[in-house]
Amino acid sequence: MAVPKKRTSSSRRNMRRSHHALKTNAAVILCPECGEPKLLHHICQSCGTYKGRKVIDVDRHG
């Protein structure tokens, strides 16, 4: 079984994990139909549109 010969330092470990953080702020835009924030390439949860056309019916009363 493969076992590391030297211990991985915390600095090297943290450098490896630098890309593990979630980056959702860049993927949030405003819906062109209703103006609510939504994720890129996702259906708008408030109005149910995707790429300018109605995809799902949204129940606004809960």
PDBQT receptor file of N, H, CA, C and O in Angstrom, charges set to zero:
ATOM      1  N   MET A   1       0.841  -1.180   0.000  1.00  0.00    +0.000 N 
ATOM      2  CA  MET A   1       0.000   0.000   0.000  1.00  0.00    +0.000 C 
ATOM      3  C   MET A   1       0.889   1.246   0.000  1.00  0.00    +0.000 C 
ATOM      4  O   MET A   1       1.889   1.302   0.715  1.00  0.00    +0.000 OA
ATOM      5  N   ALA A   2       0.516   2.243  -0.805  1.00  0.00    +0.000 N 
ATOM      6  H   ALA A   2      -0.297   2.198  -1.385  1.00  0.00    +0.000 HD
ATOM      7  CA  ALA A   2       1.324   3.453  -0.910  1.00  0.00    +0.000 C 
ATOM      8  C   ALA A   2       1.124   4.336   0.310  1.00  0.00    +0.000 C 
ATOM      9  O   ALA A   2      -0.004   4.636   0.701  1.00  0.00    +0.000 OA
ATOM     10  N   VAL A   3       2.245   4.748   0.906  1.00  0.00    +0.000 N 
ATOM     11  H   VAL A   3       3.161   4.505   0.588  1.00  0.00    +0.000 HD
ATOM     12  CA  VAL A   3       2.222   5.611   2.084  1.00  0.00    +0.000 C 
ATOM     13  C   VAL A   3       3.177   6.765   1.822  1.00  0.00    +0.000 C 
ATOM     14  O   VAL A   3       4.287   6.541   1.339  1.00  0.00    +0.000 OA
ATOM     15  N   PRO A   4       2.770   8.006   2.130  1.00  0.00    +0.000 N 
ATOM     16  CA  PRO A   4       3.673   9.130   1.917  1.00  0.00    +0.000 C 
ATOM     17  C   PRO A   4       4.925   9.022   2.773  1.00  0.00    +0.000 C 
ATOM     18  O   PRO A   4       4.859   8.656   3.947  1.00  0.00    +0.000 OA
ATOM     19  N   LYS A   5       6.059   9.342   2.179  1.00  0.00    +0.000 N 
ATOM     20  H   LYS A   5       6.112   9.640   1.226  1.00  0.00    +0.000 HD
ATOM     21  CA  LYS A   5       7.327   9.280   2.919  1.00  0.00    +0.000 C 
ATOM     22  C   LYS A   5       7.475  10.470   3.862  1.00  0.00    +0.000 C 
ATOM     23  O   LYS A   5       8.019  10.332   4.958  1.00  0.00    +0.000 OA
ATOM     24  N   LYS A   6       6.988  11.650   3.436  1.00  0.00    +0.000 N 
ATOM     25  H   LYS A   6       6.546  11.763   2.546  1.00  0.00    +0.000 HD
ATOM     26  CA  LYS A   6       7.088  12.857   4.256  1.00  0.00    +0.000 C 
ATOM     27  C   LYS A   6       5.681  13.392   4.537  1.00  0.00    +0.000 C 
ATOM     28  O   LYS A   6       4.756  13.204   3.747  1.00  0.00    +0.000 OA
ATOM     29  N   ARG A   7       5.551  14.048   5.658  1.00  0.00    +0.000 N 
ATOM     30  H   ARG A   7       6.303  14.201   6.300  1.00  0.00    +0.000 HD
ATOM     31  CA  ARG A   7       4.280  14.647   6.022  1.00  0.00    +0.000 C 
ATOM     32  C   ARG A   7       4.024  15.870   5.140  1.00  0.00    +0.000 C 
ATOM     33  O   ARG A   7       4.939  16.652   4.883  1.00  0.00    +0.000 OA
ATOM     34  N   THR A   8       2.789  16.035   4.679  1.00  0.00    +0.000 N 
ATOM     35  H   THR A   8       2.046  15.399   4.888  1.00  0.00    +0.000 HD
ATOM     36  CA  THR A   8       2.422  17.211   3.901  1.00  0.00    +0.000 C 
ATOM     37  C   THR A   8       2.236  18.392   4.850  1.00  0.00    +0.000 C 
ATOM     38  O   THR A   8       1.460  18.318   5.803  1.00  0.00    +0.000 OA
ATOM     39  N   SER A   9       2.949  19.472   4.583  1.00  0.00    +0.000 N 
ATOM     40  H   SER A   9       3.579  19.533   3.809  1.00  0.00    +0.000 HD
ATOM     41  CA  SER A   9       2.859  20.633   5.464  1.00  0.00    +0.000 C 
ATOM     42  C   SER A   9       1.491  21.297   5.307  1.00  0.00    +0.000 C 
ATOM     43  O   SER A   9       0.813  21.117   4.295  1.00  0.00    +0.000 OA
ATOM     44  N   SER A  10       1.099  22.063   6.319  1.00  0.00    +0.000 N 
ATOM     45  H   SER A  10       1.650  22.209   7.141  1.00  0.00    +0.000 HD
ATOM     46  CA  SER A  10      -0.204  22.728   6.266  1.00  0.00    +0.000 C 
ATOM     47  C   SER A  10      -0.240  23.755   5.149  1.00  0.00    +0.000 C 
ATOM     48  O   SER A  10      -1.291  23.971   4.546  1.00  0.00    +0.000 OA
ATOM     49  N   SER A  11       0.887  24.393   4.863  1.00  0.00    +0.000 N 
ATOM     50  H   SER A  11       1.741  24.217   5.353  1.00  0.00    +0.000 HD
ATOM     51  CA  SER A  11       0.935  25.366   3.778  1.00  0.00    +0.000 C 
ATOM     52  C   SER A  11       0.688  24.697   2.430  1.00  0.00    +0.000 C 
ATOM     53  O   SER A  11      -0.100  25.193   1.624  1.00  0.00    +0.000 OA
ATOM     54  N   ARG A  12       1.349  23.587   2.186  1.00  0.00    +0.000 N 
ATOM     55  H   ARG A  12       1.989  23.184   2.841  1.00  0.00    +0.000 HD
ATOM     56  CA  ARG A  12       1.172  22.871   0.922  1.00  0.00    +0.000 C 
ATOM     57  C   ARG A  12      -0.237  22.295   0.805  1.00  0.00    +0.000 C 
ATOM     58  O   ARG A  12      -0.827  22.299  -0.276  1.00  0.00    +0.000 OA
ATOM     59  N   ARG A  13      -0.774  21.800   1.920  1.00  0.00    +0.000 N 
ATOM     60  H   ARG A  13      -0.295  21.796   2.798  1.00  0.00    +0.000 HD
ATOM     61  CA  ARG A  13      -2.132  21.271   1.930  1.00  0.00    +0.000 C 
ATOM     62  C   ARG A  13      -3.140  22.368   1.612  1.00  0.00    +0.000 C 
ATOM     63  O   ARG A  13      -4.068  22.153   0.831  1.00  0.00    +0.000 OA
ATOM     64  N   ASN A  14      -2.960  23.552   2.218  1.00  0.00    +0.000 N 
ATOM     65  H   ASN A  14      -2.207  23.726   2.852  1.00  0.00    +0.000 HD
ATOM     66  CA  ASN A  14      -3.885  24.647   1.988  1.00  0.00    +0.000 C 
ATOM     67  C   ASN A  14      -3.760  25.212   0.577  1.00  0.00    +0.000 C 
ATOM     68  O   ASN A  14      -4.756  25.661   0.008  1.00  0.00    +0.000 OA
ATOM     69  N   MET A  15      -2.565  25.198   0.003  1.00  0.00    +0.000 N 
ATOM     70  H   MET A  15      -1.757  24.834   0.465  1.00  0.00    +0.000 HD
ATOM     71  CA  MET A  15      -2.405  25.640  -1.385  1.00  0.00    +0.000 C 
ATOM     72  C   MET A  15      -3.136  24.707  -2.333  1.00  0.00    +0.000 C 
ATOM     73  O   MET A  15      -3.697  25.154  -3.333  1.00  0.00    +0.000 OA
ATOM     74  N   ARG A  16      -3.137  23.428  -2.031  1.00  0.00    +0.000 N 
ATOM     75  H   ARG A  16      -2.681  23.065  -1.218  1.00  0.00    +0.000 HD
ATOM     76  CA  ARG A  16      -3.852  22.465  -2.862  1.00  0.00    +0.000 C 
ATOM     77  C   ARG A  16      -5.356  22.692  -2.780  1.00  0.00    +0.000 C 
ATOM     78  O   ARG A  16      -6.075  22.496  -3.759  1.00  0.00    +0.000 OA
ATOM     79  N   ARG A  17      -5.821  23.102  -1.616  1.00  0.00    +0.000 N 
ATOM     80  H   ARG A  17      -5.236  23.261  -0.820  1.00  0.00    +0.000 HD
ATOM     81  CA  ARG A  17      -7.252  23.295  -1.409  1.00  0.00    +0.000 C 
ATOM     82  C   ARG A  17      -7.731  24.693  -1.770  1.00  0.00    +0.000 C 
ATOM     83  O   ARG A  17      -8.882  25.027  -1.492  1.00  0.00    +0.000 OA
ATOM     84  N   SER A  18      -6.903  25.507  -2.369  1.00  0.00    +0.000 N 
ATOM     85  H   SER A  18      -5.968  25.236  -2.596  1.00  0.00    +0.000 HD
ATOM     86  CA  SER A  18      -7.276  26.896  -2.638  1.00  0.00    +0.000 C 
ATOM     87  C   SER A  18      -8.421  27.010  -3.640  1.00  0.00    +0.000 C 
ATOM     88  O   SER A  18      -9.117  28.025  -3.658  1.00  0.00    +0.000 OA
ATOM     89  N   HIS A  19      -8.628  25.998  -4.467  1.00  0.00    +0.000 N 
ATOM     90  H   HIS A  19      -8.062  25.174  -4.452  1.00  0.00    +0.000 HD
ATOM     91  CA  HIS A  19      -9.691  26.048  -5.471  1.00  0.00    +0.000 C 
ATOM     92  C   HIS A  19     -10.955  25.344  -5.000  1.00  0.00    +0.000 C 
ATOM     93  O   HIS A  19     -11.896  25.198  -5.780  1.00  0.00    +0.000 OA
ATOM     94  N   HIS A  20     -11.004  24.906  -3.748  1.00  0.00    +0.000 N 
ATOM     95  H   HIS A  20     -10.239  25.025  -3.114  1.00  0.00    +0.000 HD
ATOM     96  CA  HIS A  20     -12.161  24.184  -3.262  1.00  0.00    +0.000 C 
ATOM     97  C   HIS A  20     -13.279  25.091  -2.783  1.00  0.00    +0.000 C 
ATOM     98  O   HIS A  20     -14.385  24.618  -2.521  1.00  0.00    +0.000 OA
ATOM     99  N   ALA A  21     -13.015  26.373  -2.664  1.00  0.00    +0.000 N 
ATOM    100  H   ALA A  21     -12.117  26.757  -2.877  1.00  0.00    +0.000 HD
ATOM    101  CA  ALA A  21     -14.033  27.296  -2.158  1.00  0.00    +0.000 C 
ATOM    102  C   ALA A  21     -15.157  27.446  -3.178  1.00  0.00    +0.000 C 
ATOM    103  O   ALA A  21     -14.923  27.445  -4.386  1.00  0.00    +0.000 OA
ATOM    104  N   LEU A  22     -16.379  27.575  -2.672  1.00  0.00    +0.000 N 
ATOM    105  H   LEU A  22     -16.570  27.576  -1.690  1.00  0.00    +0.000 HD
ATOM    106  CA  LEU A  22     -17.521  27.762  -3.558  1.00  0.00    +0.000 C 
ATOM    107  C   LEU A  22     -17.531  29.190  -4.066  1.00  0.00    +0.000 C 
ATOM    108  O   LEU A  22     -17.338  30.128  -3.293  1.00  0.00    +0.000 OA
ATOM    109  N   LYS A  23     -17.751  29.357  -5.334  1.00  0.00    +0.000 N 
ATOM    110  H   LYS A  23     -17.908  28.594  -5.962  1.00  0.00    +0.000 HD
ATOM    111  CA  LYS A  23     -17.791  30.678  -5.944  1.00  0.00    +0.000 C 
ATOM    112  C   LYS A  23     -19.130  30.848  -6.644  1.00  0.00    +0.000 C 
ATOM    113  O   LYS A  23     -19.217  30.703  -7.863  1.00  0.00    +0.000 OA
ATOM    114  N   THR A  24     -20.170  31.154  -5.887  1.00  0.00    +0.000 N 
ATOM    115  H   THR A  24     -20.100  31.272  -4.896  1.00  0.00    +0.000 HD
ATOM    116  CA  THR A  24     -21.492  31.316  -6.486  1.00  0.00    +0.000 C 
ATOM    117  C   THR A  24     -21.811  32.770  -6.794  1.00  0.00    +0.000 C 
ATOM    118  O   THR A  24     -22.779  33.042  -7.504  1.00  0.00    +0.000 OA
ATOM    119  N   ASN A  25     -21.024  33.716  -6.282  1.00  0.00    +0.000 N 
ATOM    120  H   ASN A  25     -20.237  33.495  -5.706  1.00  0.00    +0.000 HD
ATOM    121  CA  ASN A  25     -21.330  35.126  -6.518  1.00  0.00    +0.000 C 
ATOM    122  C   ASN A  25     -21.214  35.489  -7.989  1.00  0.00    +0.000 C 
ATOM    123  O   ASN A  25     -21.976  36.322  -8.482  1.00  0.00    +0.000 OA
ATOM    124  N   ALA A  26     -20.271  34.876  -8.698  1.00  0.00    +0.000 N 
ATOM    125  H   ALA A  26     -19.652  34.200  -8.298  1.00  0.00    +0.000 HD
ATOM    126  CA  ALA A  26     -20.082  35.203 -10.107  1.00  0.00    +0.000 C 
ATOM    127  C   ALA A  26     -21.192  34.610 -10.956  1.00  0.00    +0.000 C 
ATOM    128  O   ALA A  26     -21.440  35.096 -12.059  1.00  0.00    +0.000 OA
ATOM    129  N   ALA A  27     -21.871  33.571 -10.475  1.00  0.00    +0.000 N 
ATOM    130  H   ALA A  27     -21.670  33.176  -9.578  1.00  0.00    +0.000 HD
ATOM    131  CA  ALA A  27     -22.877  32.882 -11.268  1.00  0.00    +0.000 C 
ATOM    132  C   ALA A  27     -24.282  33.417 -11.021  1.00  0.00    +0.000 C 
ATOM    133  O   ALA A  27     -25.241  32.868 -11.564  1.00  0.00    +0.000 OA
ATOM    134  N   VAL A  28     -24.436  34.470 -10.220  1.00  0.00    +0.000 N 
ATOM    135  H   VAL A  28     -23.657  34.916  -9.779  1.00  0.00    +0.000 HD
ATOM    136  CA  VAL A  28     -25.750  35.027  -9.925  1.00  0.00    +0.000 C 
ATOM    137  C   VAL A  28     -25.972  36.260 -10.789  1.00  0.00    +0.000 C 
ATOM    138  O   VAL A  28     -25.162  37.187 -10.784  1.00  0.00    +0.000 OA
ATOM    139  N   ILE A  29     -27.081  36.265 -11.536  1.00  0.00    +0.000 N 
ATOM    140  H   ILE A  29     -27.739  35.512 -11.540  1.00  0.00    +0.000 HD
ATOM    141  CA  ILE A  29     -27.451  37.409 -12.368  1.00  0.00    +0.000 C 
ATOM    142  C   ILE A  29     -28.899  37.771 -12.068  1.00  0.00    +0.000 C 
ATOM    143  O   ILE A  29     -29.587  37.049 -11.347  1.00  0.00    +0.000 OA
ATOM    144  N   LEU A  30     -29.353  38.867 -12.610  1.00  0.00    +0.000 N 
ATOM    145  H   LEU A  30     -28.794  39.454 -13.196  1.00  0.00    +0.000 HD
ATOM    146  CA  LEU A  30     -30.749  39.257 -12.480  1.00  0.00    +0.000 C 
ATOM    147  C   LEU A  30     -31.537  38.704 -13.659  1.00  0.00    +0.000 C 
ATOM    148  O   LEU A  30     -31.090  38.772 -14.804  1.00  0.00    +0.000 OA
ATOM    149  N   CYS A  31     -32.707  38.159 -13.372  1.00  0.00    +0.000 N 
ATOM    150  H   CYS A  31     -33.071  38.104 -12.442  1.00  0.00    +0.000 HD
ATOM    151  CA  CYS A  31     -33.566  37.616 -14.415  1.00  0.00    +0.000 C 
ATOM    152  C   CYS A  31     -34.036  38.750 -15.322  1.00  0.00    +0.000 C 
ATOM    153  O   CYS A  31     -34.508  39.773 -14.825  1.00  0.00    +0.000 OA
ATOM    154  N   PRO A  32     -33.919  38.594 -16.633  1.00  0.00    +0.000 N 
ATOM    155  CA  PRO A  32     -34.358  39.671 -17.534  1.00  0.00    +0.000 C 
ATOM    156  C   PRO A  32     -35.872  39.853 -17.565  1.00  0.00    +0.000 C 
ATOM    157  O   PRO A  32     -36.351  40.915 -17.964  1.00  0.00    +0.000 OA
ATOM    158  N   GLU A  33     -36.632  38.844 -17.154  1.00  0.00    +0.000 N 
ATOM    159  H   GLU A  33     -36.243  37.982 -16.831  1.00  0.00    +0.000 HD
ATOM    160  CA  GLU A  33     -38.090  38.936 -17.184  1.00  0.00    +0.000 C 
ATOM    161  C   GLU A  33     -38.645  39.631 -15.938  1.00  0.00    +0.000 C 
ATOM    162  O   GLU A  33     -39.445  40.560 -16.045  1.00  0.00    +0.000 OA
ATOM    163  N   CYS A  34     -38.212  39.170 -14.744  1.00  0.00    +0.000 N 
ATOM    164  H   CYS A  34     -37.562  38.415 -14.657  1.00  0.00    +0.000 HD
ATOM    165  CA  CYS A  34     -38.812  39.684 -13.508  1.00  0.00    +0.000 C 
ATOM    166  C   CYS A  34     -37.839  40.479 -12.651  1.00  0.00    +0.000 C 
ATOM    167  O   CYS A  34     -38.273  41.179 -11.736  1.00  0.00    +0.000 OA
ATOM    168  N   GLY A  35     -36.540  40.397 -12.914  1.00  0.00    +0.000 N 
ATOM    169  H   GLY A  35     -36.188  39.829 -13.658  1.00  0.00    +0.000 HD
ATOM    170  CA  GLY A  35     -35.556  41.163 -12.162  1.00  0.00    +0.000 C 
ATOM    171  C   GLY A  35     -35.076  40.514 -10.877  1.00  0.00    +0.000 C 
ATOM    172  O   GLY A  35     -34.297  41.117 -10.139  1.00  0.00    +0.000 OA
ATOM    173  N   GLU A  36     -35.526  39.287 -10.592  1.00  0.00    +0.000 N 
ATOM    174  H   GLU A  36     -36.158  38.797 -11.192  1.00  0.00    +0.000 HD
ATOM    175  CA  GLU A  36     -35.085  38.577  -9.396  1.00  0.00    +0.000 C 
ATOM    176  C   GLU A  36     -33.722  37.954  -9.640  1.00  0.00    +0.000 C 
ATOM    177  O   GLU A  36     -33.416  37.594 -10.776  1.00  0.00    +0.000 OA
ATOM    178  N   PRO A  37     -32.884  37.812  -8.602  1.00  0.00    +0.000 N 
ATOM    179  CA  PRO A  37     -31.592  37.138  -8.784  1.00  0.00    +0.000 C 
ATOM    180  C   PRO A  37     -31.774  35.651  -9.058  1.00  0.00    +0.000 C 
ATOM    181  O   PRO A  37     -32.608  34.994  -8.436  1.00  0.00    +0.000 OA
ATOM    182  N   LYS A  38     -30.983  35.121 -10.002  1.00  0.00    +0.000 N 
ATOM    183  H   LYS A  38     -30.305  35.655 -10.508  1.00  0.00    +0.000 HD
ATOM    184  CA  LYS A  38     -31.038  33.706 -10.339  1.00  0.00    +0.000 C 
ATOM    185  C   LYS A  38     -29.668  33.237 -10.758  1.00  0.00    +0.000 C 
ATOM    186  O   LYS A  38     -28.815  34.051 -11.113  1.00  0.00    +0.000 OA
ATOM    187  N   LEU A  39     -29.440  31.934 -10.725  1.00  0.00    +0.000 N 
ATOM    188  H   LEU A  39     -30.132  31.273 -10.437  1.00  0.00    +0.000 HD
ATOM    189  CA  LEU A  39     -28.169  31.368 -11.152  1.00  0.00    +0.000 C 
ATOM    190  C   LEU A  39     -28.118  31.297 -12.671  1.00  0.00    +0.000 C 
ATOM    191  O   LEU A  39     -29.142  31.106 -13.326  1.00  0.00    +0.000 OA
ATOM    192  N   LEU A  40     -26.919  31.452 -13.228  1.00  0.00    +0.000 N 
ATOM    193  H   LEU A  40     -26.087  31.607 -12.696  1.00  0.00    +0.000 HD
ATOM    194  CA  LEU A  40     -26.744  31.321 -14.665  1.00  0.00    +0.000 C 
ATOM    195  C   LEU A  40     -27.136  29.925 -15.125  1.00  0.00    +0.000 C 
ATOM    196  O   LEU A  40     -26.892  28.953 -14.410  1.00  0.00    +0.000 OA
ATOM    197  N   HIS A  41     -27.735  29.806 -16.296  1.00  0.00    +0.000 N 
ATOM    198  H   HIS A  41     -27.933  30.596 -16.877  1.00  0.00    +0.000 HD
ATOM    199  CA  HIS A  41     -28.113  28.537 -16.909  1.00  0.00    +0.000 C 
ATOM    200  C   HIS A  41     -29.099  27.747 -16.057  1.00  0.00    +0.000 C 
ATOM    201  O   HIS A  41     -29.117  26.518 -16.109  1.00  0.00    +0.000 OA
ATOM    202  N   HIS A  42     -29.927  28.452 -15.268  1.00  0.00    +0.000 N 
ATOM    203  H   HIS A  42     -29.912  29.451 -15.227  1.00  0.00    +0.000 HD
ATOM    204  CA  HIS A  42     -30.953  27.820 -14.463  1.00  0.00    +0.000 C 
ATOM    205  C   HIS A  42     -32.288  28.504 -14.738  1.00  0.00    +0.000 C 
ATOM    206  O   HIS A  42     -32.326  29.659 -15.161  1.00  0.00    +0.000 OA
ATOM    207  N   ILE A  43     -33.377  27.788 -14.497  1.00  0.00    +0.000 N 
ATOM    208  H   ILE A  43     -33.346  26.850 -14.153  1.00  0.00    +0.000 HD
ATOM    209  CA  ILE A  43     -34.705  28.364 -14.616  1.00  0.00    +0.000 C 
ATOM    210  C   ILE A  43     -34.927  29.333 -13.466  1.00  0.00    +0.000 C 
ATOM    211  O   ILE A  43     -34.546  29.051 -12.330  1.00  0.00    +0.000 OA
ATOM    212  N   CYS A  44     -35.537  30.467 -13.755  1.00  0.00    +0.000 N 
ATOM    213  H   CYS A  44     -35.846  30.696 -14.678  1.00  0.00    +0.000 HD
ATOM    214  CA  CYS A  44     -35.849  31.441 -12.713  1.00  0.00    +0.000 C 
ATOM    215  C   CYS A  44     -36.934  30.853 -11.812  1.00  0.00    +0.000 C 
ATOM    216  O   CYS A  44     -37.978  30.422 -12.303  1.00  0.00    +0.000 OA
ATOM    217  N   GLN A  45     -36.698  30.831 -10.503  1.00  0.00    +0.000 N 
ATOM    218  H   GLN A  45     -35.850  31.181 -10.104  1.00  0.00    +0.000 HD
ATOM    219  CA  GLN A  45     -37.640  30.237  -9.568  1.00  0.00    +0.000 C 
ATOM    220  C   GLN A  45     -38.851  31.133  -9.300  1.00  0.00    +0.000 C 
ATOM    221  O   GLN A  45     -39.878  30.652  -8.822  1.00  0.00    +0.000 OA
ATOM    222  N   SER A  46     -38.745  32.417  -9.600  1.00  0.00    +0.000 N 
ATOM    223  H   SER A  46     -37.911  32.808  -9.988  1.00  0.00    +0.000 HD
ATOM    224  CA  SER A  46     -39.863  33.304  -9.290  1.00  0.00    +0.000 C 
ATOM    225  C   SER A  46     -40.839  33.450 -10.456  1.00  0.00    +0.000 C 
ATOM    226  O   SER A  46     -42.040  33.610 -10.234  1.00  0.00    +0.000 OA
ATOM    227  N   CYS A  47     -40.341  33.398 -11.704  1.00  0.00    +0.000 N 
ATOM    228  H   CYS A  47     -39.366  33.268 -11.885  1.00  0.00    +0.000 HD
ATOM    229  CA  CYS A  47     -41.270  33.546 -12.837  1.00  0.00    +0.000 C 
ATOM    230  C   CYS A  47     -41.311  32.313 -13.743  1.00  0.00    +0.000 C 
ATOM    231  O   CYS A  47     -42.223  32.195 -14.561  1.00  0.00    +0.000 OA
ATOM    232  N   GLY A  48     -40.348  31.389 -13.621  1.00  0.00    +0.000 N 
ATOM    233  H   GLY A  48     -39.608  31.485 -12.956  1.00  0.00    +0.000 HD
ATOM    234  CA  GLY A  48     -40.393  30.146 -14.372  1.00  0.00    +0.000 C 
ATOM    235  C   GLY A  48     -39.937  30.258 -15.812  1.00  0.00    +0.000 C 
ATOM    236  O   GLY A  48     -40.334  29.435 -16.637  1.00  0.00    +0.000 OA
ATOM    237  N   THR A  49     -39.110  31.255 -16.148  1.00  0.00    +0.000 N 
ATOM    238  H   THR A  49     -38.788  31.923 -15.478  1.00  0.00    +0.000 HD
ATOM    239  CA  THR A  49     -38.654  31.407 -17.529  1.00  0.00    +0.000 C 
ATOM    240  C   THR A  49     -37.202  30.975 -17.672  1.00  0.00    +0.000 C 
ATOM    241  O   THR A  49     -36.426  30.995 -16.716  1.00  0.00    +0.000 OA
ATOM    242  N   TYR A  50     -36.861  30.584 -18.890  1.00  0.00    +0.000 N 
ATOM    243  H   TYR A  50     -37.491  30.568 -19.666  1.00  0.00    +0.000 HD
ATOM    244  CA  TYR A  50     -35.481  30.239 -19.238  1.00  0.00    +0.000 C 
ATOM    245  C   TYR A  50     -35.255  30.648 -20.679  1.00  0.00    +0.000 C 
ATOM    246  O   TYR A  50     -35.987  30.221 -21.571  1.00  0.00    +0.000 OA
ATOM    247  N   LYS A  51     -34.244  31.473 -20.913  1.00  0.00    +0.000 N 
ATOM    248  H   LYS A  51     -33.649  31.820 -20.189  1.00  0.00    +0.000 HD
ATOM    249  CA  LYS A  51     -33.908  31.996 -22.238  1.00  0.00    +0.000 C 
ATOM    250  C   LYS A  51     -35.105  32.685 -22.899  1.00  0.00    +0.000 C 
ATOM    251  O   LYS A  51     -35.341  32.533 -24.098  1.00  0.00    +0.000 OA
ATOM    252  N   GLY A  52     -35.854  33.443 -22.097  1.00  0.00    +0.000 N 
ATOM    253  H   GLY A  52     -35.663  33.566 -21.124  1.00  0.00    +0.000 HD
ATOM    254  CA  GLY A  52     -36.928  34.258 -22.636  1.00  0.00    +0.000 C 
ATOM    255  C   GLY A  52     -38.240  33.537 -22.873  1.00  0.00    +0.000 C 
ATOM    256  O   GLY A  52     -39.176  34.160 -23.374  1.00  0.00    +0.000 OA
ATOM    257  N   ARG A  53     -38.362  32.263 -22.544  1.00  0.00    +0.000 N 
ATOM    258  H   ARG A  53     -37.602  31.757 -22.137  1.00  0.00    +0.000 HD
ATOM    259  CA  ARG A  53     -39.639  31.575 -22.731  1.00  0.00    +0.000 C 
ATOM    260  C   ARG A  53     -40.076  30.893 -21.443  1.00  0.00    +0.000 C 
ATOM    261  O   ARG A  53     -39.251  30.495 -20.620  1.00  0.00    +0.000 OA
ATOM    262  N   LYS A  54     -41.392  30.767 -21.286  1.00  0.00    +0.000 N 
ATOM    263  H   LYS A  54     -42.062  31.091 -21.955  1.00  0.00    +0.000 HD
ATOM    264  CA  LYS A  54     -41.981  30.185 -20.081  1.00  0.00    +0.000 C 
ATOM    265  C   LYS A  54     -41.765  28.675 -20.101  1.00  0.00    +0.000 C 
ATOM    266  O   LYS A  54     -42.169  27.990 -21.041  1.00  0.00    +0.000 OA
ATOM    267  N   VAL A  55     -41.116  28.162 -19.038  1.00  0.00    +0.000 N 
ATOM    268  H   VAL A  55     -40.789  28.719 -18.274  1.00  0.00    +0.000 HD
ATOM    269  CA  VAL A  55     -40.781  26.745 -18.986  1.00  0.00    +0.000 C 
ATOM    270  C   VAL A  55     -41.644  26.011 -17.963  1.00  0.00    +0.000 C 
ATOM    271  O   VAL A  55     -42.130  24.913 -18.233  1.00  0.00    +0.000 OA
ATOM    272  N   ILE A  56     -41.836  26.617 -16.784  1.00  0.00    +0.000 N 
ATOM    273  H   ILE A  56     -41.441  27.510 -16.565  1.00  0.00    +0.000 HD
ATOM    274  CA  ILE A  56     -42.638  25.993 -15.746  1.00  0.00    +0.000 C 
ATOM    275  C   ILE A  56     -43.654  26.991 -15.229  1.00  0.00    +0.000 C 
ATOM    276  O   ILE A  56     -43.450  28.202 -15.301  1.00  0.00    +0.000 OA
ATOM    277  N   ASP A  57     -44.765  26.459 -14.700  1.00  0.00    +0.000 N 
ATOM    278  H   ASP A  57     -44.931  25.475 -14.642  1.00  0.00    +0.000 HD
ATOM    279  CA  ASP A  57     -45.746  27.301 -14.026  1.00  0.00    +0.000 C 
ATOM    280  C   ASP A  57     -45.338  27.413 -12.567  1.00  0.00    +0.000 C 
ATOM    281  O   ASP A  57     -45.066  26.410 -11.907  1.00  0.00    +0.000 OA
ATOM    282  N   VAL A  58     -45.298  28.650 -12.069  1.00  0.00    +0.000 N 
ATOM    283  H   VAL A  58     -45.520  29.465 -12.606  1.00  0.00    +0.000 HD
ATOM    284  CA  VAL A  58     -44.850  28.897 -10.694  1.00  0.00    +0.000 C 
ATOM    285  C   VAL A  58     -46.047  29.275  -9.857  1.00  0.00    +0.000 C 
ATOM    286  O   VAL A  58     -46.786  30.199 -10.196  1.00  0.00    +0.000 OA
ATOM    287  N   ASP A  59     -46.244  28.547  -8.740  1.00  0.00    +0.000 N 
ATOM    288  H   ASP A  59     -45.644  27.797  -8.465  1.00  0.00    +0.000 HD
ATOM    289  CA  ASP A  59     -47.314  28.874  -7.808  1.00  0.00    +0.000 C 
ATOM    290  C   ASP A  59     -46.813  29.945  -6.859  1.00  0.00    +0.000 C 
ATOM    291  O   ASP A  59     -45.954  29.677  -6.018  1.00  0.00    +0.000 OA
ATOM    292  N   ARG A  60     -47.338  31.153  -6.983  1.00  0.00    +0.000 N 
ATOM    293  H   ARG A  60     -48.036  31.370  -7.666  1.00  0.00    +0.000 HD
ATOM    294  CA  ARG A  60     -46.847  32.271  -6.188  1.00  0.00    +0.000 C 
ATOM    295  C   ARG A  60     -47.493  32.349  -4.802  1.00  0.00    +0.000 C 
ATOM    296  O   ARG A  60     -47.080  33.164  -3.977  1.00  0.00    +0.000 OA
ATOM    297  N   HIS A  61     -48.481  31.527  -4.541  1.00  0.00    +0.000 N 
ATOM    298  H   HIS A  61     -48.817  30.865  -5.211  1.00  0.00    +0.000 HD
ATOM    299  CA  HIS A  61     -49.190  31.622  -3.262  1.00  0.00    +0.000 C 
ATOM    300  C   HIS A  61     -48.666  30.651  -2.224  1.00  0.00    +0.000 C 
ATOM    301  O   HIS A  61     -49.213  30.581  -1.124  1.00  0.00    +0.000 OA
ATOM    302  N   GLY A  62     -47.604  29.887  -2.543  1.00  0.00    +0.000 N 
ATOM    303  H   GLY A  62     -47.159  29.944  -3.437  1.00  0.00    +0.000 HD
ATOM    304  CA  GLY A  62     -46.987  29.088  -1.531  1.00  0.00    +0.000 C 
ATOM    305  C   GLY A  62     -47.202  27.638  -1.610  1.00  0.00    +0.000 C 
ATOM    306  O   GLY A  62     -46.700  26.892  -0.770  1.00  0.00    +0.000 OA
TER     307      GLY A  62
